[in-house]
Amino acid sequence: MTGIPDGVWIAGADMTALNGAARAALPHEACALLLGMRETAGVRITDVALSPNVTNGDPARSFEIDPSLHVRLQKAARTGGPALVGVWHSHPTGPARPSPDDRSRSVMGGWVWLITAIPAGDTGTDLETGAFWAMEEAPRDLRRLVLKVSA
């Protein structure tokens, strides 16, 4: 796929799992890898692989996917498993958009970034999640996408 996809599709059950992980990790950021496929109109997420946040920084303000999970999923993709199509993480105190740190750490062009914000005083309502596309030639350029959650 070249250019910016029209959107990102994710199942409601997967979105619920991500929201649950975001709340469970408070006050820290939660993170996951996104698996799926690129289609003509966009990216379809078919599974999420939750990861411990193994950052060496402040886990309330940064995240790092467990490298062993990343390697395992890459190997599985090479042998016919689902492709890695992106990354998800939560912002326990920030908005559902990339922070300057997120942009500086975006190195995979052609990946989806999902970012879930948890509002202060969260009462268990739906959380806001933003979807972004890391441009192929400039992965730090994260462009907003339409996120479509199916039932």
VMD Tcl script that draws the C-alpha trace (Angstrom):
set ca {
  {0.00 0.00 0.00}
  {1.29 3.42 -0.82}
  {0.00 6.66 0.59}
  {-2.17 7.12 3.62}
  {-4.82 4.42 4.24}
  {-8.46 5.44 4.38}
  {-8.84 3.98 7.85}
  {-8.17 1.32 10.44}
  {-10.64 -1.40 11.40}
  {-10.59 -3.19 14.75}
  {-13.08 -5.55 16.42}
  {-14.95 -4.24 19.43}
  {-13.63 -7.14 21.55}
  {-10.04 -6.14 20.75}
  {-10.78 -2.50 21.57}
  {-12.32 -3.62 24.88}
  {-9.16 -5.63 25.64}
  {-6.97 -2.59 24.96}
  {-9.15 -0.35 27.13}
  {-8.98 -2.91 29.95}
  {-5.20 -3.10 29.67}
  {-4.96 0.70 29.76}
  {-6.97 0.87 32.97}
  {-5.15 -2.08 34.57}
  {-1.74 -0.48 33.95}
  {-2.59 2.82 35.64}
  {-0.72 4.95 36.53}
  {1.66 3.55 33.88}
  {1.38 3.36 30.11}
  {0.21 0.04 28.69}
  {1.34 -1.25 25.30}
  {0.71 -3.89 22.64}
  {1.59 -4.90 19.13}
  {-1.15 -4.92 16.50}
  {-1.51 -7.82 14.09}
  {-3.50 -7.92 10.91}
  {-3.37 -7.09 7.24}
  {-3.18 -4.21 4.86}
  {-6.13 -4.02 2.52}
  {-6.93 -1.83 -0.45}
  {-8.73 0.78 1.65}
  {-6.78 0.54 4.87}
  {-5.52 -1.66 7.66}
  {-7.54 -4.38 9.38}
  {-6.39 -5.30 12.89}
  {-7.20 -8.96 13.54}
  {-5.49 -9.45 16.90}
  {-3.69 -7.56 19.64}
  {-0.67 -8.88 21.53}
  {-0.44 -7.18 24.91}
  {3.10 -6.59 26.14}
  {4.58 -5.70 29.48}
  {5.92 -2.15 29.45}
  {9.67 -2.74 29.74}
  {10.77 0.89 29.41}
  {13.94 2.04 31.12}
  {12.32 5.46 31.44}
  {9.38 6.62 33.51}
  {6.60 4.06 32.80}
  {3.98 6.72 33.50}
  {5.27 8.72 30.52}
  {6.90 6.21 28.18}
  {6.61 2.66 26.94}
  {8.66 -0.04 25.33}
  {7.35 -3.30 23.88}
  {9.03 -6.45 25.23}
  {11.65 -7.23 22.54}
  {11.15 -11.00 22.93}
  {7.45 -10.61 22.07}
  {8.33 -8.50 19.04}
  {10.85 -11.08 17.77}
  {8.44 -13.97 18.38}
  {5.66 -12.26 16.40}
  {8.06 -11.34 13.57}
  {9.14 -14.99 13.30}
  {5.51 -16.15 13.31}
  {4.67 -13.66 10.54}
  {7.51 -15.00 8.39}
  {6.06 -18.51 8.67}
  {2.51 -17.59 7.69}
  {1.20 -15.96 10.86}
  {-0.48 -12.57 10.92}
  {1.64 -9.56 9.99}
  {2.70 -6.91 12.45}
  {0.84 -3.78 11.38}
  {1.34 -1.42 14.27}
  {1.62 -0.52 17.91}
  {-0.80 0.59 20.62}
  {-0.17 2.33 23.90}
  {-2.04 4.35 26.47}
  {-1.58 7.89 27.72}
  {-2.63 7.86 31.39}
  {-2.38 11.64 31.66}
  {-2.24 12.86 28.08}
  {-4.40 13.15 24.99}
  {-5.09 10.43 22.41}
  {-2.48 11.77 20.02}
  {1.27 11.28 19.61}
  {3.50 13.01 22.11}
  {6.85 14.45 21.01}
  {8.47 11.34 22.52}
  {6.14 9.07 20.50}
  {7.11 10.87 17.31}
  {10.82 10.63 18.07}
  {10.53 6.87 18.66}
  {8.45 6.10 15.56}
  {10.89 4.25 13.30}
  {8.63 1.86 11.35}
  {7.12 3.55 8.32}
  {3.83 2.05 7.19}
  {2.69 1.21 10.71}
  {-0.52 2.11 12.51}
  {-0.26 3.81 15.89}
  {-3.27 3.59 18.22}
  {-3.14 5.79 21.32}
  {-5.75 5.57 24.07}
  {-6.25 8.46 26.50}
  {-7.55 7.88 30.00}
  {-9.31 10.98 31.32}
  {-8.78 12.14 34.90}
  {-11.52 10.71 37.07}
  {-12.26 7.91 34.58}
  {-15.56 6.30 35.50}
  {-15.38 3.30 33.19}
  {-16.92 4.98 30.17}
  {-15.55 4.46 26.69}
  {-12.03 5.76 26.32}
  {-10.87 7.93 23.45}
  {-8.47 6.26 21.02}
  {-6.71 8.06 18.20}
  {-5.39 6.28 15.11}
  {-2.34 7.47 13.21}
  {-0.26 6.36 10.22}
  {3.54 6.48 10.26}
  {4.49 7.70 6.80}
  {6.62 5.26 4.79}
  {9.48 7.65 4.03}
  {9.18 9.70 7.23}
  {7.96 7.48 10.09}
  {8.07 10.33 12.61}
  {5.35 12.03 10.55}
  {2.25 10.50 12.14}
  {-0.97 11.35 10.26}
  {-4.43 10.97 11.76}
  {-6.59 8.12 10.46}
  {-10.24 7.21 10.89}
  {-10.65 4.41 13.45}
  {-13.60 2.12 12.84}
  {-14.61 -0.23 15.65}
  {-16.88 -3.11 14.64}
  {-19.42 -4.79 16.89}
}
mol new
graphics top color blue
foreach p $ca { graphics top sphere $p radius 0.5 }
foreach p [lrange $ca 0 end-1] q [lrange $ca 1 end] { graphics top cylinder $p $q radius 0.2 }
display resetview
